Amino acid sequence: MARIGIPRPDQTSDRARRTLEHLQSAFGTIPNIFAAMALSPNLLDGVLRIDGATTSELPAAYRELAYIRTSAINGCEY
């Protein structure tokens, strides 16, 4: 199975690097899933916009439960 490398912020575009720096300051770290998405700045920005749209509607515990349930349904081991 092919694997996607996790780029460091300095290996991404300026746009993606700024987004990753924002995530670093918000989370204290850069989650690998977002770092991998930084290979496509459009994807990274789009996912963060979707996440931001749901943030105001759902409590954090429900969002996390949805992420975990979706991963389980899809057999995701991450």
N, C-alpha and C positions, 0 to 999 in steps of 0.2 A: 504494500500500500504506500502510495506517495505521501510524503510529509511536507508540510509547509514550514519553512524556518521562521523563527520568531525574530524579527529584526530589532535591533537597538534603535532608539530614536534618531541617532545620527546616521542611520542607514535608510531613513525615510525622506520623503519630500518635506519641504519647509512647512507646507500646510498640515501634513500629518504630524510632523514634529511638534507644532504648536498645540495640536489637539492632545497628543500624548503627554505633553508637559502639563496641560490642564488636568488630565486624568491623574497624573502623578501627584499634583498638589491636592486634588480632591480625595484620592484614595490612599495616598502615602506610598503607593506602588502603581505600576501599570499592569493591569490584569492581562495575561497572555492572550486571551481572546481578542482584546482590543489592539494589542501590539501586532498580532497577525493581520488584523483587518487594516492596519496602517499601510499595508502593501497596496491597498486601493483606497486612497483618501475619500473617494465618493462613497464607498461602502461604509467606511468608518463614520463619516459624518451622517449618513443616512440612518445607520443603526442607532447612533446617539440621539438623533432627532426623534426616532420612534420611542426610544427609552424615555426621553424627556417628556414626550406626549403622554405616556402611560404613568409617569411618576406622579403627576398631579391628580390622577384619577384613582390610583390604587395604593393602599398602604404598602410599605416596603416588604412586610412579611408575606403578603399575598403575591407580590411580584416574584419574590424569591421562590415561593411555592409553585408558581406557574412555570418558572424556569426549570426547576427540579423535575416537575411532572412531565414537561415537554421532553426533557432529556431522557427520562425513564421510558416514555412511550417510544422514543426513537432509538433506544438502545445505546445511548451515548454514555461512554465511560468517563467523560471529563467532569 
